[in-house]
């Protein structure tokens, strides 16, 4: 098996091995390095060179008193300046007081023939530096090793000792690959920090904490060792130290200035929590690292147990990000505040503008409705005057007194042909605002009708009795009080021609001194008559006249809905659409006053006389009027009529809505790349989990 | 207890001192120890001077008895000279005188309880070259004895722990550093490779410790240990160069790396 060049061959008493090979194995190669003098010390037989550290050499030696192997650290002869000796002895004495299962025990610190040395446990599994890749391949084992080390460091800290030079080469492994902290070569008692080594940069740059790199020895605390543990963890996770550089100087600069590359960028399989934990150890400001090695150990244990490790709050995370990337944070902050402050304020401004515009339009429409209502009232007064004067004409009084049918018929027809405009003082042959004139006696029986002679009416089977109509009752009421004014009736559907209309009626009295009530003169105005010039040039708006509905012969509803008497959608006279709503019920105040006038209640309350989501009932027949309207309402004096001025909401708010939509669109466009990135990152994170 | 001359700490120095200066009981025990340690090397010294096995045994016994009876050991100052060269020189002189005067028989006095026969006589005779110089035969015998004692102690330790099976499987790895065969071994022992590696490391370490202890017993000062180990090795390596002997070995005399110890 072991083909060696020695002549002995395998001896059965030596397990079949060659004696020369066995001796070689014991000596290994160390002692054969003849350039290196074997240190001569009492009790210690150094026979095998192991390694060379910053301040001295390490030998495997046989302790002749105790008959055991030890590691012997001897101060190198070339490093015998006072500082090196002090550091060497400090390290030895610091460790000598630490009895911990995972801190290499120092047995003896001594000096012999000018040679400083100390003996310690021999740990023979090599150093962590040699096994980085093995540990990296088994992350759980790497973290367990870190937990062990952190516990050991906590123990040292509890005894007032800082290590200050943690690195993989200072972590020894035993046969079972269990780690041991050694080489407290730079370790100083916590209470002595600053006494020596002031301003001297001591340590290994790649694993050195920033406060060490800056030579601030007074600032070294347990956080310095936490940094060292973090640097080791970083190396175990990523396979490289936190900072790399061609020279120690460049590495030192990076340690002081740069944020380490996130471990996840070097190895995306590293868990986010673990990477954050590692980066927290490597914070530039010691105050932001874990407060103790013990805290780090327990956090790592939590991680191993699969528990969520103490996540930092969003604010803290943001602060950390800021500390690592101040310029990027400033830029991001500006963008974020732009989005967070400007966007809502712009949108709220747009919404405010919209609300204001809406209120303005409603108010305008209310004012418009008020003005139209005055105009309509004036027009109705003129028509009423015309009817009242006609009723006082002597020819009519004479004819009704004698019940002269032919003369009454002629009177009605003549009135239809010639309209005596009371305001202008003109007699118009055409364009009479009235559709019909007719005459009834004091019992409501029709005596003459401008539409057709009475015999024709009788032939058609039309009832002569209209005592139940509102216009007759209105005139009857005036006659009861001996008044000669006119009454404006609610709207109704005419029985002879089925058109919607309203009537102006007035009592007719005898011309003798008794002023006996003889009958009622009635003039009707069909719907869509141009009362009060209810026409708006603006096509986005509409002016509408609504009248209360009178009782029909066959309709006994106590509160019948209203009728739209005039609407821009109507193509011809006689149409009407039913409408109802609280505005109408409130405003349509019909009084028993003798004359048409604006009642004492005057202008209606603005909030009650408006509706910014008014639905036009005409839309059922005229789809162009569908949708929401901004409407203002006003009563037409004491007639019970109501004027509505309405503006289509979509048209009125079009510019402002357009502005809002554009704003929203551009904010969306501005945000979308960020949102896409966030979504992408989230998806990736989920996938990884 | 007698005062130690120069305060030598090792068992060897102490045995030599007590064999010369101790009271009767101490002297007896120390003499027995020295006999056990040097009988075989002295025997093969004589054999390679041309004596037969029996003659060599007689001469060895005669020499040792004379050494102890005449209390020559009291004159040895181990602070100034090494014990083994002195012993070889004395024995060589004794043999010369014995050849001249044929003084080979026991001269009475106390009998030395040393096994004069055993398998090692034949084994060593076969191992040590017939034409080896007597000094070389002496040193080679001693070297092999040190190793056998060490290995025996190692085996006994593992046996005490009830791990003879493991020892038998692992013992060859004390010198065998290639780690690939662990795979096979792990299967055979039903253990993880990591465990095997750890156990081998423990075995090697303990072997070194026991060897150092064994060698330290034969040295006067701790700083000689490395040199002694080196000597044990050098006497076993077939020479191109003349074999340096104990006390004569120095760093300058060795030529570069010493032999291969690795499996090729």
Interface residues (C-beta under 8 A of the other chain):
Chain A: X1 X2 X3 X4 X5 X6 X7 X8 X11 X13 X14 X15 X16 X17 X18 X19 X20 X21 X22 X23 X24 X25 X26 X27 X29 X31 X32 X34 X38 X40 X41 X42 X43 X44 X45 X46 X47 X48 X60 X62 X64 X65 X67 X68 X69 X122 X124 X125 X175 X176 X177
Chain B: X9 X10 X123 X127 X143 X144 X147 X148 X151 X152 X168 X171 X172 X174 X175 X176 X177 X194 X197 X198 X199 X201 X202 X204 X205 X207 X208 X209 X211 X212 X213 X216 X219 X222 X223 X224 X225 X226 X229 X230 X232 X233 X236 X237 X238 X251 X254 X257 X258 X259 X260 X261 X262 X263 X264
